């Protein structure tokens, strides 16, 4: 886990710049909606990078499609959550455990189970809306046998609120936000790393 967080923390800003420039250019592609769906799908079950990056780029590129893109991102994430749930429910030893071990969250699994027992809906909603690694929660939900409807409803509300909020803000302040990102890109890169690492630390030490 420490090695993983360190690799994120020292990721060069110029690499973020290349990724940002590539994303902004590729977001205009006719296949961008499919990519957004796939990234959102994968992030809910195993992929570490959130789909917000591509969502922001796509809405900034064409802010009239903000609702469509937020919906695609939300649906992809919910479908991915179902995959995460299935992995935890039926394939934990073969697939789920290696994913949890990769992020070094195995020691926290009992604590996550206790949070589910206390208020499963709230635990899932918080993970869906915040930078907390959502994939850990979806896999855990299947492992601990949570009712599927709780995962689905909490995820729809949490993920929908997050992605529609992000897309809506870009729709309203699009030009100004993209100008600020370009001007203060290094600071935004640092903020992104802080949020990403912070989400992993929250689930590791607080949940």
Phi, psi and omega in degrees: 000314180299319179295322180295313180296322180294321180296326176290316186295327183262006179301122188300142179299325180297331176291321174298321179298316178297317179297318180297312180298319179295318181295315180299320180289317184285338182296342179274355181290146176299338181270002182302319178301322178294319178297320179298315179299314183295317180295316178298320178299311184291324182295333181282349184232334179201334188283136187279335186269128182291152182283354182304327182301309180289324178301313179299315181297319182291319179290322177296326180288324179211090187286352176285345179256024184298319182293315180300314183291322176296321179294317178301314181297318180294312181297315178301320181292320179293317178297320176296326177297323177296322176296315178301317178300315181296321178299315180293325183284316187238347185229032186295313184294322185274326184237312185297314182298316177301325178293313179298319179294326179300320179270001177058045180253006182303319179296340182267358187297321179295322178295321177297319177300322178293321178295322176297318181295325181286312180196087184297318182300314182294319180298317180290318180300314181299316179293326181289329186266334186255178178287001176305134182299105187296327183299325179296321181289317182294319178293318180296324180300319177290320181298318182270004174069034176296146174304132186299327183295330178293315178300315184294311183294313180296324180288319178300315181291311183291309180292320179298315179299319181294308186287324177289327175295313179300309182295321180296320178295319178293324178298319184281316186247024190312301184298316181293321180293315180296326176295317178296319179299315179298318185287320184243043187299319181300318180292321177295324178297316178297317178298321178298315179298317180299316180295317183294311179295320179300322179298319178293322180291324179298311182290333182283323188247339185250326183282000000 
